[in-house]
């Protein structure tokens, strides 16, 4: 069989010419592009660079608002704020120019704050491209003041100063990539005073309990912001939106009365003690609260502290302990009023004309109501007495009789008129509601016990 000829794959002269033409065209176009770029860079490069940079936001910083203060009725500050600082490291700036600033920056931070050089070096070199590393929070003004003054020396002139001062200035110029962010910390100057009236704040200016919670939105302000950008001359400029501080609150609490009541109640609790002891001091003419005390009090500057024993409990139990500690039992709990409620029954009887001050009653020491024998506090009884004397003696049978005369409808009408089915509307969170029998369920026994303040809670 005849062998087939292999195809001739050599470039012909016309093909070579076409390829040379194509490559020549590409090179020519590339040269034109290079020339054009060089021309634009030389003639309009500055203009384009300025246009781009002037639209770029270089950096921005939050300017925190100051939460409003809380005062007592006489202008004494019960809750205020203290400025605190967060130390920020900028590793990328510290490591500029072959790390020439790193040693000076680390030495300065070690000298003024006592920070470990090794830890500083590790933080910086482990984050070489970072402009923002939080190194320490909650620093006070006293802590940062000396270091800030040292940094200010970088702008001072070294002419005509001592060698020691000159060395300090040179050292300050070598410190790079260190800044402080400002914020506010809530402070209670009197620690535990009126703690359950005031409440406390948690992270993010969130009010918890008391006035801090009830007026949280009024006490809080709005953060501002500082923007840094390049202007048309490529100089860095600053645009500031100022923060709006929160409003302050003036309470009706009288700090001196509150102090005295707290001390007296503490003395009582130390000597005698009780499961729950509360004292409320109120102006009866307008309802203003001068003092509201629950013992034991807790430190508002450390509201989450628990005893060593309670810290051993699981997290759920610990939260129960904290809630119990923060709870304002003057407001959040109801109680069976007992004999102080007799004034309500007396009001119902007199207003409805079901009884007069000179009406006569007899107290043998008890009353039989249906199948119940309900006793007076005086076992032998008060004997014959007028209504006026019955009030003076706080006699249970007298008030049971008055309640029976007024009746269920009349008693509940008085309760409603006195607002016992409503909350007082006090400007503190968590006010409890009264617990009363449903009217349809009130029988003779319930009416009798209710008349002297038992079997109900307010």
Buried (B, 14 or more C-beta within 10 A) or exposed (E): EEEEEEEEEEEEEEEEEEEEEEEEEEEEEEEEEEEEEEEEEEEEEEEEEBEEBBEEEEEBBEBBBBBBBBBBBEEBBBBBBEEBBBBBBBBBBBBEEEEEBBEBBBBBBBEBBEBEEEEBBEBBEEBEEBBEBEBBEEBEEEBBEEBBEBBEBBEBEEEEBEEEEBEBBEBBBBBBBBBBBBBBBBBBEBEBBBBBBBBBBEEEBEBBBBBBBBBBEBBBBEEBEBBBBBEEEEEEEEEEEEBEBBBBBEBBBBBEBBBBBBEEBBEBEEEEEEEEBBBEBEEEEEEBBBBBBBBEBBEBBEBEEBEEEBEEEEEEEBEEBBEEBBBBBBBBBEEEBEBEBBBBBBBBBBBBEBBEEEBEBEBEBBBEBEEEEBEBEBEEBBBEBBBEBBBEBBBBBBBBBBBBBBBBEBBBBBBEEEEBEEEEEEBBBEBBEBEBBEEEEBEBBBBBBBBBBBBBBB
